Amino acid sequence: MLTTVAVAPAQGAYAVALREGATAPLREVRNDTLARYAADGSLVDEQELLTDFPAGKLRSAVFTPDAQQLLLGFEPDSPSGDNPGVLVALDAETRAELWRKPFSPTYDDFTIAADSSVVQIHRGGTFRVSDGEQVGTDPKGLFTVVTALGPGGRRELRLGETLMEWDMQSGKQLQLYGSHTEQIRDLDISRDGRFLASHGDRAIVWQLNSDFAHSLPLFNGAAPDDSWNVALAADGSILAVSGDNVSFFTPDGSHTYGGLPPPSALDCLSADYSFSPLGSWAAGTHYGNDVVLYETAKFEPQSTLPTANCRGGVAFSPDGSQLVTASLELFQINAVTAGTDA
């Protein structure tokens, strides 16, 4: 029986393939070196990986569960569009290169499926182990810590919060399980009382039951860098998550990033967002005084309202015709959009 382990310490990638009952690893990657061991624990040989493979830093390494292949992720010294990261697959016995593929080097670590079919590079895509073809993207590439992938990469285990079943072919979330493991920072309930959003380490939308212990988690998300505020559309179909930045999430697991802050951005972060009564609009600040008004049908900014609302929230009137800021500034929606939400 073989067991593979992969970690990414501060100095050098580290991966181990273990043989059950053995006194030493079968194979090991540590400090840019691949070592092979005999059954009695004696060292057979070593290979300096950076000598034969791309220049740069060895960021991550993982063996397939059968220890037949070794996957290495190299980060270039100066990452850019012309100088991407490189994913290399080796035959772990002969050390012959099987394939190599470029990818964005802005990633955390590797997770390999239990059946060795795919490897997921966090923030960098999902690749078929047999030939390196990219077969998908990390569905929650941002803010995701994946600790295990099921067969075919369809199921992800996210560290500390939820177990998500993800359909790689359709690109949609199938099911979410679990609950928060950290302190709850914010809550919001849908207008009809059927859905609740809560934010711990990540935000989760719940379908409420009369006994909350039996409420069903539907979908989740978090804004880039860090977030702590949540807001729900009236029917629970859109989750706005804000803090350092802002993102919008929907029940199929897809999300839309609120975009980069303006060049003149201040240190205002993204205050708590609000949805209009019928859910057509969402509004809030994003690293500045101005309030951004989003059309939720397309998740596109519709207008930018000049305000003095740094770090302040906003609210819509009951009929959706007006928007007020925490700085007591009042705007008529029909004056800044093509129509009203009434």
Secondary structure as GFF3:
##gff-version 3
##sequence-region A 1 342
A	DSSP	beta_strand	2	7	.	.	.	ID=ss1
A	DSSP	beta_strand	14	19	.	.	.	ID=ss2
A	DSSP	beta_strand	27	30	.	.	.	ID=ss3
A	DSSP	beta_strand	33	37	.	.	.	ID=ss4
A	DSSP	beta_strand	43	48	.	.	.	ID=ss5
A	DSSP	alpha_helix	49	52	.	.	.	ID=ss6
A	DSSP	beta_strand	57	63	.	.	.	ID=ss7
A	DSSP	beta_strand	69	75	.	.	.	ID=ss8
A	DSSP	beta_strand	85	91	.	.	.	ID=ss9
A	DSSP	beta_strand	97	103	.	.	.	ID=ss10
A	DSSP	beta_strand	110	112	.	.	.	ID=ss11
A	DSSP	beta_strand	118	121	.	.	.	ID=ss12
A	DSSP	beta_strand	125	128	.	.	.	ID=ss13
A	DSSP	beta_strand	134	136	.	.	.	ID=ss14
A	DSSP	beta_strand	146	149	.	.	.	ID=ss15
A	DSSP	three_ten_helix	151	153	.	.	.	ID=ss16
A	DSSP	beta_strand	155	158	.	.	.	ID=ss17
A	DSSP	beta_strand	162	167	.	.	.	ID=ss18
A	DSSP	beta_strand	172	178	.	.	.	ID=ss19
A	DSSP	beta_strand	186	189	.	.	.	ID=ss20
A	DSSP	beta_strand	195	199	.	.	.	ID=ss21
A	DSSP	beta_strand	203	207	.	.	.	ID=ss22
A	DSSP	three_ten_helix	212	214	.	.	.	ID=ss23
A	DSSP	beta_strand	216	221	.	.	.	ID=ss24
A	DSSP	beta_strand	227	232	.	.	.	ID=ss25
A	DSSP	beta_strand	239	243	.	.	.	ID=ss26
A	DSSP	beta_strand	246	249	.	.	.	ID=ss27
A	DSSP	beta_strand	255	257	.	.	.	ID=ss28
A	DSSP	beta_strand	274	275	.	.	.	ID=ss29
A	DSSP	beta_strand	281	285	.	.	.	ID=ss30
A	DSSP	beta_strand	291	295	.	.	.	ID=ss31
A	DSSP	beta_strand	300	305	.	.	.	ID=ss32
A	DSSP	beta_strand	314	316	.	.	.	ID=ss33
A	DSSP	beta_strand	322	325	.	.	.	ID=ss34
A	DSSP	beta_strand	330	332	.	.	.	ID=ss35
A	DSSP	alpha_helix	333	336	.	.	.	ID=ss36
###
